[in-house]
Amino acid sequence: MKHTKSGKSDIIINTLNPYEHGMQRYLSLSKDIERLVDNAEDNNDACIPIELFAEFMTLQEELYQKAAKKKREETN
């Protein structure tokens, strides 16, 4: 997940249960993107379909919001 690694993904992975709704799809998309990037011919290769990337980013934002809310609730 090195290409899809971000601060948001760290919070998501460290806060949410891997079996929580959407997590398995998020991890699967991350692996798919990682595989596509690893198989790219060079840095300019358009190797990730926009639909796949859009789904990943949308799901990441949804899960990040859920994880942030859970963190806030745990803090209070």
N, C-alpha and C positions, 0 to 999 in steps of 0.2 A: 504494500500500500504506500510505497514511498512517493509515487507521483500524485496520489490523492491525499497525502498526509497534510493536515493543516491544524491550526489551533481548534477549529470547530470539530474536526474528526477526533482529536484527542479527547475533547469534552464529551462528545457523543459516546465514544467507546468506553471511556472510564466511568461514565455516569449511568448509562442505560444498560439494561439486561440484554444480552445477545438474542434472547427469544422474544423481546418486546416487538410489538407490531412495527414492521418496516425495517427492523435491524438486519434481518437476513437478506433482504433485497438490497439494502445499502452496502453490506459487505460483499455481496455478489457483484454488484455494479462496480465497486471499487476494484475487485479482482479482474473483472473484464477490462476495465480501463487500463489497469496496470499491464495486462497481457498485450493489449493493443499497442500501448506505448513502447513496450519492450520489443515488439515485432516491427516497429516503424523503421523505415529505411534510413531516415535522417531526421533532424530537428524540424524540417519543413514539411514532413509527410503528414497529410491530413488523415490521420489514422483512426480518429474517434468520430463516429457518426454524431451529428449534432443532437439527435434525439436521445441518444444514450447519455451524452454529457448533460443535457437539459434535465433528464429524469434524475440523474445523480445529484445535480446541484439543488433541484427542488426538494428531493428527499432529504438531502443533507440539511437544508434550512429548516425543514419541518422537525427533523430529529434534534437539531441544535436547539430550537425553541423549546421542545419538550424537555431536553436535558437541562437547559438553563432554568426552566421553571422548577424542575425537580431539585436542583441545587439550591435555589432560593428557598424552597419549602423546607429542605433539610437544615438550612442555616437558621431559619426562624424557629 
